[in-house]
Amino acid sequence: MPSDRPPISPPPDWYEDAFGDLYNVIYAHRTVEAAAPEAAFAVQVLKLTSHDRVLDLCCGSGRHLVHLAKVAGCAVGLDYSRPLLLQGRGLLGPRTRLVRADMRAVPFDAAFDAVTNFFTSFGYFLDDADNMQVISEMARALKPGGRFFIDYVNPAHVRDTLEPESRRVSGRYEIAEKRWIDEATHRINKRITVRTNGVDTYRFFESVRLYSEQEMRSLLPIAGLQIQRIFGGYCDAQGPLPERMILVGCRCR
């Protein structure tokens, strides 16, 4: 019987271990091919052209960046994970630059016409001030009038569809996932256990702050980012409970 008691809280630096060598095993469905329509949607709503410089913030192995680079005149990917960046170097062409950096300290100033941020790569930090710093860094990396694309979860959808536990097999690995919402901290947490030959070989956490649409509408303008449109998904879903919260807008100062 599943326990009603939630697992221990994720450590503050959970992201140090979560994006390692097994990330692409655990998320094998997140492929370059699967990213193509998502990148195309971003290209469309951002109106990217060959004259644009684009930064993919938290690019991972570059599965969206590879498509953005086909349209933009210059494409740069930034991530903190050494293993994922190493994979990206084998995936991306020589004209695409990859940079390792903390998203709270982006090493660019007014350098890009557009910044993208796919698949809830925001809200990682336990301190709201750190998450606000990420928004500020995103704004600072943009030229005045530059556009942004933030693909974030819809907290209402997360709460309505949360699957507390699941198990699956990926190749020779058995993957067990336990999910819970900590209402005190407004975070969705996940504990992932990887087993090989019936033995636990790897365990780590994921944790993301669940910001409401109202909170996002309050936070972004503080950094000078103006929200122009919000989409409920990559097909512009606007049903009663959209799966995503895709924020599109521009730097207004």
URQUIQUI-V899242 format. One record per residue. RES is the residue in one small letter. PSI is psi in radians with two decimals (none if undefined). BURIAL is + if it has 9 or more other C-alpha atoms within 8 Angstrom, else -. D_FIRST is the distance of its C-alpha to the first C-alpha in Angstrom with 2 decimals. Layout:
RES,PSI,BURIAL,D_FIRST ; RES,PSI,BURIAL,D_FIRST
This chain:
m,2.34,-,0.00 ; p,2.52,-,3.83 ; s,2.47,-,6.38 ; d,-0.20,-,9.20 ; r,2.19,-,11.69 ; p,2.72,-,13.59 ; p,3.04,-,14.82 ; i,2.72,-,18.35 ; s,2.52,-,21.10 ; p,2.58,+,22.82 ; p,2.71,-,26.17 ; p,-0.56,-,29.28 ; d,0.66,-,30.49 ; w,-0.55,+,27.32 ; y,-0.27,+,29.67 ; e,-0.54,-,31.49 ; d,-0.32,-,28.77 ; a,-0.35,+,27.15 ; f,0.90,+,30.16 ; g,-2.68,+,30.88 ; d,-0.44,-,31.54 ; l,0.01,-,28.11 ; y,-0.78,+,28.23 ; n,-0.22,-,29.88 ; v,-0.81,-,27.37 ; i,-0.66,-,24.38 ; y,0.93,-,26.48 ; a,-0.42,-,28.47 ; h,-0.23,-,28.90 ; r,1.42,-,30.92 ; t,2.98,-,34.16 ; v,-0.70,+,37.85 ; e,-0.73,-,38.13 ; a,-0.49,+,35.31 ; a,-0.29,+,37.05 ; a,-0.91,+,40.39 ; p,-0.49,-,40.03 ; e,-0.77,+,38.45 ; a,-0.67,+,41.38 ; a,-0.66,+,43.77 ; f,-0.76,+,42.47 ; a,-0.74,+,43.08 ; v,-0.74,+,46.51 ; q,-0.88,-,47.37 ; v,-0.45,-,46.42 ; l,-0.22,+,47.87 ; k,0.83,-,50.93 ; l,2.48,+,50.98 ; t,3.09,-,54.19 ; s,-0.15,-,55.82 ; h,-0.10,-,57.42 ; d,2.55,+,54.13 ; r,2.22,+,52.49 ; v,2.43,+,48.68 ; l,2.19,+,46.09 ; d,1.79,+,42.48 ; l,2.19,+,40.67 ; c,1.03,+,37.49 ; c,-0.26,+,38.55 ; g,-2.28,+,36.12 ; s,0.03,+,37.57 ; g,0.39,+,39.87 ; r,-0.48,+,38.49 ; h,-0.63,+,39.81 ; l,-0.61,+,42.80 ; v,-0.56,+,44.12 ; h,-0.68,+,44.63 ; l,-0.62,+,45.98 ; a,-0.37,+,48.49 ; k,-0.30,-,50.02 ; v,-0.86,+,51.10 ; a,2.66,+,51.73 ; g,-0.52,+,54.79 ; c,2.30,+,52.84 ; a,2.27,+,49.10 ; v,2.38,+,47.40 ; g,2.40,+,43.77 ; l,2.31,+,42.33 ; d,2.84,+,39.09 ; y,-0.31,+,37.89 ; s,2.03,+,36.06 ; r,-0.80,+,38.44 ; p,-0.73,+,36.46 ; l,-0.67,+,36.27 ; l,-0.64,+,39.92 ; l,-0.73,+,40.89 ; q,-0.67,+,39.32 ; g,-0.58,+,41.17 ; r,-0.52,+,44.49 ; g,-0.24,-,44.24 ; l,-0.62,+,43.33 ; l,2.72,+,45.86 ; g,2.95,-,49.62 ; p,-0.32,-,52.07 ; r,-0.17,-,52.95 ; t,2.19,+,49.47 ; r,2.38,-,48.97 ; l,2.37,+,45.71 ; v,2.33,-,45.42 ; r,2.13,+,42.91 ; a,2.81,+,42.60 ; d,2.36,-,40.36 ; m,-0.22,+,40.03 ; r,-0.06,+,41.21 ; a,1.25,-,44.50 ; v,2.19,+,45.64 ; p,0.77,-,48.92 ; f,2.57,-,50.75 ; d,2.00,-,52.88 ; a,0.79,+,53.93 ; a,-0.26,+,53.66 ; f,2.59,+,51.70 ; d,-0.37,+,52.26 ; a,2.55,+,48.54 ; v,2.30,+,45.20 ; t,2.67,+,41.92 ; n,1.72,+,38.38 ; f,2.69,+,35.75 ; f,0.99,-,31.98 ; t,0.85,+,31.17 ; s,0.74,+,32.93 ; f,2.61,+,33.58 ; g,0.30,+,31.86 ; y,-0.57,+,30.68 ; f,2.51,+,32.15 ; l,-0.52,-,30.81 ; d,2.13,-,34.34 ; d,-0.51,-,35.57 ; a,-0.61,-,39.03 ; d,-0.71,+,38.00 ; n,-0.65,+,36.69 ; m,-0.61,+,39.96 ; q,-0.64,+,41.81 ; v,-0.77,+,40.32 ; i,-0.73,+,41.78 ; s,-0.69,+,45.07 ; e,-0.65,+,45.21 ; m,-0.79,+,44.59 ; a,-0.73,+,47.47 ; r,-0.58,+,49.69 ; a,-0.37,+,49.26 ; l,2.54,+,50.53 ; k,2.70,+,54.18 ; p,2.24,-,55.31 ; g,-0.09,+,54.38 ; g,2.72,+,51.82 ; r,2.67,+,48.74 ; f,2.71,+,45.02 ; f,1.90,+,41.93 ; i,1.99,+,38.53 ; d,1.91,+,35.49 ; y,2.84,+,32.74 ; v,2.73,+,29.53 ; n,1.91,+,29.73 ; p,-0.63,+,27.45 ; a,-0.68,-,27.19 ; h,-0.71,+,25.95 ; v,-0.82,+,23.35 ; r,-0.62,-,22.00 ; d,-0.48,-,22.15 ; t,0.14,-,20.51 ; l,2.23,-,17.98 ; e,1.87,-,15.09 ; p,-0.65,-,12.43 ; e,2.57,-,11.17 ; s,2.72,-,13.11 ; r,2.51,-,14.22 ; r,2.98,-,17.77 ; v,2.33,-,20.62 ; s,1.80,+,23.99 ; g,-2.17,-,26.55 ; r,0.14,-,25.53 ; y,2.42,+,22.79 ; e,2.25,+,19.03 ; i,2.09,+,18.02 ; a,2.28,+,14.63 ; e,2.32,+,15.02 ; k,2.23,+,13.30 ; r,2.49,+,15.52 ; w,2.70,+,16.32 ; i,2.24,+,19.57 ; d,1.77,+,21.29 ; e,-0.40,-,23.59 ; a,-0.60,-,25.69 ; t,-0.06,-,26.82 ; h,0.80,+,26.50 ; r,2.51,+,24.69 ; i,2.15,+,22.15 ; n,2.65,+,20.35 ; k,2.33,+,18.62 ; r,2.18,+,17.41 ; i,2.21,+,18.16 ; t,2.20,+,17.50 ; v,2.23,+,19.82 ; r,2.47,+,19.58 ; t,2.16,+,22.61 ; n,0.68,-,22.70 ; g,0.12,-,19.17 ; v,2.32,-,20.21 ; d,2.12,+,19.45 ; t,-0.31,-,22.91 ; y,2.33,-,22.78 ; r,2.32,+,20.85 ; f,3.05,+,22.23 ; f,2.79,+,21.85 ; e,2.56,+,23.41 ; s,2.25,+,24.42 ; v,2.36,+,26.81 ; r,2.31,+,28.52 ; l,1.63,+,28.28 ; y,2.33,+,31.92 ; s,2.90,-,32.92 ; e,-0.71,-,35.93 ; q,-0.71,-,37.98 ; e,-0.74,-,37.19 ; m,-0.66,+,38.15 ; r,-0.40,+,41.31 ; s,-0.68,-,42.14 ; l,-0.81,+,41.38 ; l,-0.75,+,43.17 ; p,-0.45,+,46.59 ; i,-0.60,-,46.64 ; a,0.06,+,46.99 ; g,0.35,+,49.49 ; l,2.20,+,47.22 ; q,2.10,+,47.84 ; i,2.22,+,45.20 ; q,-0.59,-,47.03 ; r,2.62,-,44.34 ; i,2.19,+,40.56 ; f,2.58,+,38.87 ; g,0.02,+,35.49 ; g,3.14,+,35.00 ; y,-0.17,+,37.03 ; c,0.35,-,38.32 ; d,0.76,-,39.29 ; a,2.30,+,36.56 ; q,0.65,+,37.32 ; g,-3.00,-,34.97 ; p,-0.42,-,33.27 ; l,1.33,-,30.48 ; p,2.58,+,31.78 ; e,-0.64,+,29.43 ; r,2.98,+,31.73 ; m,1.58,+,34.33 ; i,1.98,+,37.20 ; l,2.21,+,39.98 ; v,2.36,+,43.47 ; g,-2.67,+,46.59 ; c,2.83,+,49.26 ; r,2.13,+,50.54 ; c,-0.01,-,53.08 ; r,none,-,54.80
